[in-house]
């Protein structure tokens, strides 16, 4: 459940942030969730009914946006200054997040992903991870910009974090500062290495490809997968409120693929995982792999299966 892609997971279209984590007040959240829990107790429904959409797809994947705040200011995501944030008192507490998550898990959700904003700016993140892990889900992941990974990841892993996505659009420090309007490229790279050392397999990297910004780096990102268990996801640039959408910035995945096939003639189609929105490819002999999230050129409309 929820939206896919770096721009989505960072600052928009997040189910819980716009629909539940940012609510008029905490009492509304309690009463609303309480009514749902009461109805579910009186009229229990199987997973296939409660979390199945009109296309017959069963949704076992819940994304929770923990905050709108972010310590970066990527131009396609939010303005450099003057970001309007939901008042802190209107956001769900860790206990309220757990209560909502427990409701979904009781109906069949077995994968939870924490997003933002930047989830690691929440001081109670470790407590949230530990509480959600106690629900017994198969996967508990997080999408992060990576700035605080080196400092916090070990504790998060001990608390139960099982999967990790890192948002990174460039391998050039100076360009990182231009794209994010902040410094910190070295910290992100150190955080990725820490994740690999801690055994995260794979570490997924979300890369939004923008013409005139970083389309010339896609081959360099593939090189990251040569010796490291990294899964790079190339994401087509998408329109978003406030990002001054310009379709000239969008690089079609077929264009990216054609360029990579020239650089890596052995690049082959890999098996797409169930429920995955990424088109997977791999260079034979490389440890990791790559994928394309084609939200603009080739919309994902596939049935969700186990």
C-alpha positions as CSV (number, residue, x, y, z in Angstrom):
1,X,0.0,0.0,0.0
2,X,1.3,3.4,-0.8
3,X,3.3,5.0,-3.5
4,X,6.5,4.1,-5.1
5,X,9.6,6.0,-5.9
6,X,12.1,8.3,-4.4
7,X,10.1,11.5,-4.8
8,X,7.1,9.8,-3.4
9,X,8.8,8.3,-0.4
10,X,10.6,11.5,0.5
11,X,7.9,14.1,0.7
12,X,4.5,13.4,-0.9
13,X,1.7,11.0,-1.5
14,X,2.5,9.2,1.7
15,X,-0.5,7.3,3.0
16,X,0.1,7.9,6.7
17,X,1.5,11.3,6.5
18,X,-1.3,12.9,4.5
19,X,-4.0,10.6,5.7
20,X,-3.3,9.7,9.2
21,X,0.1,10.8,10.6
22,X,-0.9,14.4,9.8
23,X,-4.4,14.7,11.1
24,X,-6.5,17.5,12.6
25,X,-5.7,16.3,16.1
26,X,-4.6,13.2,18.0
27,X,-8.1,12.7,19.5
28,X,-9.5,12.4,16.0
29,X,-6.9,9.7,15.3
30,X,-7.9,7.7,18.4
31,X,-11.6,7.9,17.7
32,X,-11.3,7.1,14.0
33,X,-9.0,4.1,14.6
34,X,-11.1,3.0,17.5
35,X,-14.2,3.0,15.3
36,X,-12.4,0.9,12.6
37,X,-11.2,-1.5,15.3
38,X,-14.7,-1.9,16.6
39,X,-16.1,-2.5,13.2
40,X,-13.5,-5.1,12.4
41,X,-14.2,-6.9,15.7
42,X,-18.0,-7.0,15.0
43,X,-17.6,-7.9,11.3
44,X,-14.3,-9.7,10.8
45,X,-13.3,-10.0,7.2
46,X,-10.6,-12.2,5.6
47,X,-7.5,-10.6,4.3
48,X,-8.7,-11.0,0.7
49,X,-11.7,-8.8,1.5
50,X,-10.3,-6.1,3.7
51,X,-7.1,-5.4,1.8
52,X,-8.1,-6.3,-1.7
53,X,-8.7,-3.6,-4.3
54,X,-11.3,-3.5,-7.1
55,X,-8.8,-5.3,-9.4
56,X,-8.5,-8.2,-7.0
57,X,-5.0,-7.3,-5.8
58,X,-4.2,-8.2,-2.2
59,X,-2.1,-5.5,-0.5
60,X,0.2,-6.8,2.2
61,X,2.6,-3.8,2.1
62,X,2.1,-0.7,4.3
63,X,4.1,2.5,4.0
64,X,4.1,4.8,7.0
65,X,5.4,8.4,6.6
66,X,6.8,9.3,10.0
67,X,7.4,13.0,9.3
68,X,7.4,15.7,6.7
69,X,10.7,17.1,7.9
70,X,13.9,16.5,5.9
71,X,17.5,17.6,6.4
72,X,18.0,17.9,2.6
73,X,16.3,20.2,0.1
74,X,16.3,18.4,-3.2
75,X,15.0,20.7,-5.9
76,X,12.5,18.2,-7.3
77,X,11.1,17.5,-3.8
78,X,10.7,20.7,-1.8
79,X,11.7,24.4,-1.9
80,X,14.9,25.5,-0.3
81,X,13.2,27.7,2.3
82,X,9.8,28.3,3.6
83,X,8.5,24.8,3.8
84,X,5.1,24.6,5.4
85,X,5.0,21.8,7.9
86,X,2.2,20.2,9.9
87,X,2.3,21.3,13.5
88,X,4.0,18.7,15.7
89,X,1.0,18.2,17.9
90,X,-1.0,17.1,14.9
91,X,1.3,14.2,14.1
92,X,0.7,10.7,15.3
93,X,2.8,9.6,18.3
94,X,4.8,6.4,18.2
95,X,2.0,4.7,20.2
96,X,-0.7,5.8,17.7
97,X,1.5,4.6,14.8
98,X,1.8,1.2,16.4
99,X,-1.9,1.0,17.0
100,X,-2.7,1.7,13.3
101,X,0.0,-0.7,12.1
102,X,-1.3,-3.4,14.4
103,X,-4.7,-3.1,12.8
104,X,-3.3,-3.6,9.3
105,X,-1.0,-6.5,10.4
106,X,-4.0,-8.2,11.9
107,X,-5.6,-8.1,8.5
108,X,-2.7,-9.5,6.5
109,X,0.0,-6.9,6.1
110,X,3.4,-8.5,6.6
111,X,5.7,-5.8,5.2
112,X,6.1,-2.3,6.6
113,X,8.2,0.5,5.2
114,X,9.0,3.7,7.1
115,X,9.4,6.9,5.0
116,X,9.3,10.6,5.4
117,X,10.4,13.3,4.8
118,X,13.4,11.9,6.4
119,X,12.5,9.2,9.0
120,X,15.8,9.5,10.9
121,X,15.1,13.0,12.1
122,X,12.5,11.5,14.5
123,X,14.2,11.0,17.8
124,X,11.9,8.2,18.7
125,X,12.6,6.2,15.5
126,X,14.4,3.4,17.3
127,X,11.4,2.9,19.6
128,X,9.1,2.9,16.7
129,X,11.1,0.3,14.9
130,X,11.3,-1.9,18.0
131,X,7.6,-1.6,18.5
132,X,6.7,-2.4,14.9
133,X,9.2,-5.3,14.8
134,X,7.3,-6.8,17.7
135,X,4.2,-7.2,15.5
136,X,6.0,-10.1,13.7
137,X,6.1,-8.7,10.2
138,X,8.3,-10.4,7.6
139,X,10.0,-7.2,6.5
140,X,10.5,-3.9,8.3
141,X,12.2,-1.4,6.0
142,X,13.1,2.2,5.8
143,X,13.8,4.7,3.0
144,X,16.3,7.4,4.0
145,X,18.6,10.0,2.5
146,X,21.5,8.3,4.4
147,X,22.9,11.3,6.2
148,X,22.4,9.8,9.7
149,X,23.0,6.1,8.8
150,X,26.5,5.9,10.2
151,X,25.3,7.2,13.6
152,X,22.0,5.4,13.9
153,X,21.8,2.2,11.8
154,X,23.4,-0.2,14.2
155,X,20.8,0.6,16.9
156,X,18.0,0.4,14.3
157,X,19.2,-3.0,13.2
158,X,19.2,-4.2,16.7
159,X,15.7,-2.8,17.1
160,X,14.5,-4.9,14.2
161,X,15.0,-3.0,10.9
162,X,15.5,-5.6,8.2
163,X,15.6,-3.7,4.9
164,X,17.1,-0.4,3.7
165,X,16.7,2.0,0.8
166,X,19.0,4.9,0.4
167,X,18.2,7.9,-1.8
168,X,21.2,9.1,-3.7
169,X,21.2,10.9,-7.1
170,X,24.9,11.5,-7.7
171,X,28.3,10.1,-7.1
172,X,30.0,13.5,-7.4
173,X,30.2,15.4,-4.1
174,X,29.9,18.9,-5.7
175,X,26.8,17.8,-7.7
176,X,25.3,16.3,-4.5
177,X,25.4,19.8,-3.0
178,X,23.8,21.3,-6.1
179,X,21.0,18.8,-6.2
180,X,20.2,18.6,-2.4
181,X,21.2,22.2,-1.6
182,X,23.1,20.7,1.4
183,X,26.4,19.1,2.1
184,X,26.8,15.5,3.2
185,X,27.7,13.2,0.2
186,X,30.6,11.6,2.1
187,X,28.3,10.9,5.1
188,X,25.8,9.1,2.8
189,X,28.6,7.0,1.2
190,X,29.9,6.1,4.6
191,X,26.4,5.1,5.7
192,X,26.0,2.8,2.7
193,X,29.3,1.1,3.6
194,X,28.1,0.7,7.2
195,X,24.9,-0.9,6.0
196,X,26.8,-3.4,3.9
197,X,29.1,-4.2,6.8
198,X,26.1,-4.8,9.0
199,X,24.8,-7.4,6.5
200,X,22.0,-5.6,4.7
201,X,21.6,-7.5,1.5
202,X,21.0,-5.9,-0.8
203,X,21.3,-2.2,0.1
204,X,18.9,-0.5,-2.4
205,X,19.8,2.9,-3.8
206,X,17.0,5.1,-5.2
207,X,18.3,7.4,-8.0
208,X,16.1,9.9,-9.6
209,X,17.5,10.5,-13.1
210,X,17.2,14.1,-14.4
211,X,18.3,15.4,-17.8
212,X,21.0,17.9,-17.5
213,X,21.7,16.9,-13.9
214,X,22.8,13.3,-13.6
215,X,21.8,11.2,-16.6
216,X,25.5,11.0,-17.5
217,X,26.1,9.0,-14.2
218,X,23.9,6.0,-14.8
219,X,26.8,3.8,-15.9
220,X,28.8,4.9,-12.8
221,X,25.9,3.8,-10.6
222,X,25.9,0.4,-12.3
223,X,29.6,0.1,-11.5
224,X,28.6,0.3,-7.8
225,X,27.1,-3.1,-8.2
226,X,30.2,-4.8,-9.5
227,X,31.7,-5.7,-6.2
228,X,29.0,-4.8,-3.7
229,X,25.5,-6.2,-3.0
230,X,23.8,-3.0,-4.1
231,X,20.5,-2.8,-6.0
232,X,20.3,0.6,-7.8
233,X,16.8,1.7,-8.8
234,X,16.8,4.3,-11.5
235,X,13.6,6.4,-11.1
236,X,12.1,8.5,-13.9
237,X,11.6,12.1,-12.9
238,X,8.0,12.7,-11.9
239,X,5.8,15.8,-11.6
240,X,5.1,16.8,-8.1
241,X,3.5,19.8,-6.3
242,X,6.1,22.5,-6.0
243,X,8.9,20.9,-8.2
244,X,8.2,23.1,-11.2
245,X,7.6,20.1,-13.5
246,X,9.5,20.3,-16.8
247,X,9.0,17.2,-19.0
248,X,12.3,18.0,-20.7
249,X,14.0,16.9,-17.5
250,X,12.5,13.4,-17.7
251,X,14.8,10.7,-19.0
252,X,12.8,7.7,-20.3
253,X,13.9,4.4,-19.0
254,X,14.4,3.0,-22.5
255,X,16.9,5.8,-23.1
256,X,18.7,4.9,-19.9
257,X,18.6,1.2,-20.8
258,X,20.0,1.8,-24.3
259,X,22.9,3.8,-22.9
260,X,23.7,1.1,-20.4
261,X,23.5,-1.6,-23.0
262,X,26.2,0.2,-24.9
263,X,28.4,0.5,-21.8
264,X,27.6,-3.0,-20.6
265,X,26.8,-5.2,-23.6
266,X,26.2,-8.2,-21.4
267,X,23.5,-6.5,-19.4
268,X,20.6,-8.9,-19.2
269,X,17.0,-8.9,-18.0
270,X,16.7,-10.4,-14.5
271,X,13.8,-12.0,-12.8
272,X,11.4,-9.4,-11.4
273,X,10.3,-10.1,-7.8
274,X,6.6,-10.5,-7.0
275,X,5.0,-7.2,-6.0
276,X,8.1,-5.3,-7.2
277,X,7.5,-2.1,-9.3
278,X,11.1,-2.2,-10.6
279,X,12.2,-3.8,-14.0
280,X,15.3,-5.7,-13.0
281,X,18.5,-6.0,-14.9
282,X,21.9,-7.4,-14.1
283,X,25.4,-7.5,-15.5
284,X,26.6,-11.1,-15.4
285,X,29.4,-11.5,-12.8
286,X,28.4,-8.4,-10.9
287,X,27.4,-8.9,-7.3
288,X,24.5,-6.5,-7.3
289,X,21.9,-5.5,-9.9
290,X,19.9,-2.5,-11.2
291,X,16.3,-1.8,-11.9
292,X,14.1,0.9,-13.5
293,X,11.0,2.4,-11.9
294,X,9.0,3.6,-14.9
295,X,6.3,5.6,-13.3
296,X,6.0,8.0,-16.2
297,X,6.7,6.0,-19.4
298,X,5.4,2.6,-18.4
299,X,2.9,2.7,-15.5
300,X,3.0,-0.3,-13.2
301,X,-0.3,-2.2,-13.4
302,X,0.5,-5.8,-12.4
303,X,-1.4,-8.0,-10.0
304,X,0.1,-8.4,-6.5
305,X,1.1,-12.0,-5.8
306,X,2.9,-13.8,-3.0
